[in-house]
């Protein structure tokens, strides 16, 4: 099922958590780490849950962007009769506007506590190409929430359950 490891690296700690993406129809948030990695706890695609290592060459952009224009561009391209390659090139050009230098690695930073994330979505751009747009914003977490998230991720099984009755997501089963 999952193409990704089902557990966090053993050296990770709660202090490494920089935020989460929650999404309107997610039963569990995706947790993001200072290293640029993330742990998808629930997803509609069963093989997508688990630990996603940081990009090999790092990020050239990591942050929240306005969601509406990005989703409109994706919809426009999906409905277009252009070739797949032409669509990919237009999408790359659109994303290039968020990154001054695609060869320069940056450090991943959390969203400031108290910052509004309404109408935003997380965008990750990778050094040398590639991207990962989220459907929701990176939200900051308190130290207490980070510890609770971390303990929950460590205390559940690696067995994949689902799909969930309401969200149709796959997820890691809790311990009995």
N, C-alpha and C positions, 0 to 999 in steps of 0.2 A: 503494500500500500504506500506508505510514506516514503518519499525519496530523500528525506532529510532525517538527521539523527533525532531520536525521540527524547533525548535528555540534553540538558545544558552542559557545557564544559565544566569539569570539576572545579576549576579555579574561579569561576564566576561567583560573585557575591551580590547581595541586595543593593549595595552601594554602586554597582555598575549600571543599574537601571536608570535611564534618562527620561523615559516616558512611555506612553501607550497610545495605540490607535484603538478606538472602541467600536465605531461603526454602529449604525442604527439597528441592524439586524444581526449582531454578533452576540453569542452567549458568553464569550470570553475575549478579553482584549489581546491584541498582539503586543508583546513587550519588546521595547528597543533598548539596546545597551550602548554604553560609551564606545565600545569597539567598532560600532557600526553594524553589528549583527542584530538579529531579532529572532524572537521565538513566537511562532504562530500557534496559538492554543486552540483555535477553532477556525474552520474554513469549509466552504461548500465543495471544495475539491479535496478529496481524502488524502492524496499524496502531498498536499501542500502544507500540512501541519508538521510542526517540529522546529528544530534549530536551523536557522539560515545563517551561515558564516558571513563575516564581513566580506565585502568585495575584495578580490586579490590585490588590486592596486589602490583601493581606497575610494573615497567619495570626492567629487569636485563640487557637489552641491548636496545639502541635506537640510531640508526645512519645509515649512508650510507655505503653500502658494494658494491663490484664489482658486477655488474648486470649479466654479461655474464656467469660466473660459476654457479650462483644461478639458472638462467633460464635454463641452460644446465642440471643441476641436476633435476629440475622439469620436463623437457621434457623427460629425461631418465627414470624417475620414471613413468611418464604418459604412456610411451610406453612399460613399463615392464610388464611381465606376473605374477609378484609377487602378493601376496595377498594384500589387502588394508592395513591390519595391518602391514605387512612387509614394505610396501612403507612408511607408517607413521613413523615407527621406523627409517628407513634410513634417512628420512627427518629430524627427531628430532636430530639424530646423526650429520648430516651435520650442522644444526643450532647451536648445542652445541659448535662448534668450535668458535663461536663469543662471547660466554659468559663464563667467568671463573667460576662464582658462580651463579647458577640459583636461589639461595635462597636470594641473596643480592639485595636489592632495590637500584636503582640509581636515580639521578635526571635527568630529561629530559633536554638536552641542544640543543641550535640551532646550525646549521651549521655555521661556521665562515663566515663573509662577505668576499667576494673575493675568497673563496675556490671553486675550480673546482668541479662540480658535474657531469661532462660528464662521461658516462659509469657506473654510480652508481645507486643504488636503495635504498630506505629506508627500513630498517628491524627493526621491533619491536619484542622483546622477552619479555614475561611476567614472573614475579616471579611465580614459581610453575608450569610453563608449559603454552603452548599456544604461538601463534605467529601471526603477521600480516605483511606479505611482501607486499610492494607497488610495482607498476610497474615502478615507477620513483623515482628520488632522492628528498630528502628534500632540498629545496632551501631556502637560507636566504631571508628575506624581510627587506626593510628599514622601519623606523618608519612611513614615509609618506605612503608607500604601505600598511602597517599594518592598519593604520587608514582608508584608502580607502576600504580595504577588509572588515573591521569591519562594516563600515557604509553601504556598499552594503549588507552584510548579514542581517543587522538590517532593511533595507529598502525594502525588497521584501516580497511577500506573502508567506504563508505556503502551497499554492496550488502547487501540483506537475504537471509539464507540461512535454510533450515529448511523444514519443521519438523525439529528435532533428533530423532534416532532414539529416544533414551531419554525425554526430557522433553516432546517435542512442542512445544517453544518455537521461536519465530523469533528471529533474532539477527543482528548485523552480522558479516559474514564477515571473517576475519583476512586480512591481506595475505599473498600467496604468497611 
